Amino acid sequence: MPQAATHLIIALVIGSLVREIVKDKKNFPIKYVLICGLAGLLPDIDVAAYWILYWFGYSLQEVHRTFMHTLFVPLIFLVFAIVIGKKARIQVEDKLLRWKYIFYMIFLGTIIHLALDASLAGQIKPFYPFSQLSIGNNITAYMPYPLNTLFFSCLDAVLLVLWLVYLEKRYRISRFI
């Protein structure tokens, strides 16, 4: 299964691409990219729930990739974004952040998480609990041992290095170290 760094970095990259497409840096601050990246981790909060539910006899398979790995999670945030629209705003560090964009970025981060889980490892149940339909692919199943056990750790390392190179080229982050 994709590790936390993969979910975070892929969501950050796609969030950055969305920000570049929008080209309105004043109304679309870099903080939205961070929100998208963190939302890429959100569906795995069910692992934290498992730590508690374990003591009540639940297995990891009964908790992980159930309620939080459905299409309903990103759709909730999409509906919030559409309903709230341009009207609601919050004040953060003297800049206005629109709830609409925040919810769109949470939607994007969570849908990226589901896409990564379904495409890279195992399956998700997109309509759970209403349907037991499972979709997904397990690309590591086609790899020989030990490559299949190393794949996601190596993917995390490669993505992290590429992300840092991008940040250096784009924002010259070495100036801040």
KAVEN-V848018 format. One record per run of one state. SS is the DSSP state (h for helix, s for strand, l for the rest). FROM is the first residue (numbers start at 1). LEN is the number of residues. Records with the same first field share a line. If there is no record, write none. Layout:
SS = FROM-LEN  FROM-LEN
This chain:
l = 1-3  23-8  43-2  57-3  64-3  70-1  85-4  93-2  121-2  125-10  137-2  143-4  172-1  177-1
h = 4-19  31-12  45-12  60-4  67-3  71-14  99-22  139-4  147-25  173-4
s = 89-4  95-4  123-2  135-2
